[in-house]
Every structure is written in structure tokens, then in C-alpha cells.
Amino acid sequence: MKEYPLANLAQESSYYIAITYYLEKRNQEAIRSFEGYLELYPQGGRAAEVGYHLGLVLFRSGRKDEAISTMQKLIKMHPNSPWAGYARERLQEQGLTPSGEKLDINSSNLNEYMGRALNYFNHDQLEEAKPILLQISERFPDFKGAPQALAALALCYYKVDDCLNTIKYYRKLTKRYPEHQLVTEAYFHIGLCYEKTGSRSLAEEAFRKVLEIDKNGVYGKQAAQKLNK
């Protein structure tokens, strides 16, 4: 039995030609080939991946506006694909939200941007909140709202079951601000994530940390229940 029907073989061949040009840094050939794939197979199995790599090679070629437009189109057409997630990260690096808003965060408007990010968060517009929270937490670590920005960023990922990034940003919170009141929340959610991923010993370690900090608090009581299961 053939692994691919003939049409799929043509798509795969088109993809591999393009990705080879990309890896060889033959930018113009890669751009033409990626664009050719998307023209021929707009709903192809590799369309999201091709759109992402087209955006990357456009960035690499100095065609920034086209690259941003390509990444935004990918997010719109394939919002739930992993490639859309990567595209959002590349836009964040450019200081943009997925909708294309250029962020201009500085010391004089931190509170305004923090309020906007929390409003996005409270309305589950998580992808709009993430780049704002990331910039605030990374660029302004001494801002009084920076711990909350990190916690909200971690929760953005927790809400979509992305435990890797949930743990990453909560760990940053515990290391940077070990005395902050949000640390108990951080360790509790770290424990929940390890529990979800089957790392029971790491989960118990995180829950015990919650008890060390505040055993009588809300998270302390929940952590005790987890440990007594």
C-alpha cells in the first residue's frame, strides 16, 4: 500500500524543495517555493508550517512588514495549530500583539499597559495579554506590578494546559521575588502542573513548599489536601 496518494506526494515534494532552500539560506528561492506551495495548496497539510517558515525567511531577508503580515495571516487561518503559537512568539519578539498592535511600553505608561493586559486576561483574550505581560515582567522587573505580570503570564499558559510555560514563568516569579505574597500561588500551580504531567514527586515537593510558606492560607490548605491523597 502506498504511503501517500499521488496528490500528497506532489505536496510533500513541494514542501521539501522549499524547506531545503530555507535550510541552505537560499532566501529568494525559499520565498518563491513557500509562496508557490501556499498558492497551489492553501489548505494543504503543511500550509501552517509553510506559512511560518515563509515568515521566518522574510524576516531573515529584511522584509519585516511582509513577514509580520505573513505571521498574522497564519494566526488567523490556523489559530489552533502549534505553528500559530510559534508565530505569536515571533510577533512578541517584534513588540507586537497578534492583532498587530505595536507596543510602546515605558516607565510613564506602565500602569496603563498593566491595566490593559489584565483586562485582556479577565476577558480570556490571552494572546493579546501575553506580549504585554511579557514585556512588563522582563523589561521592568522593579515595577511594583511586575510580580503580578509574571503570575498573570503564567496563568495565561495554565488556562490552556501549557504546563511547560506555566512552570517557567512561575519559577521566574519565585526566584525574582521570593518574599512576594504571590509565591504561594506560584508553588501551588507548579505543583498542579507537575501533577497533571505525572511527575508526582515534583508535585509533592511544590506542595510542601506551599505549606512551608503559609500552611494556614487558602493555598496551604489545598496543598495539604493534595499531599494527604
Order of alpha helices (4+ residues) and beta strands (2+ residues): alpha-alpha-alpha-alpha-alpha-alpha-alpha-alpha-alpha-alpha-alpha-alpha
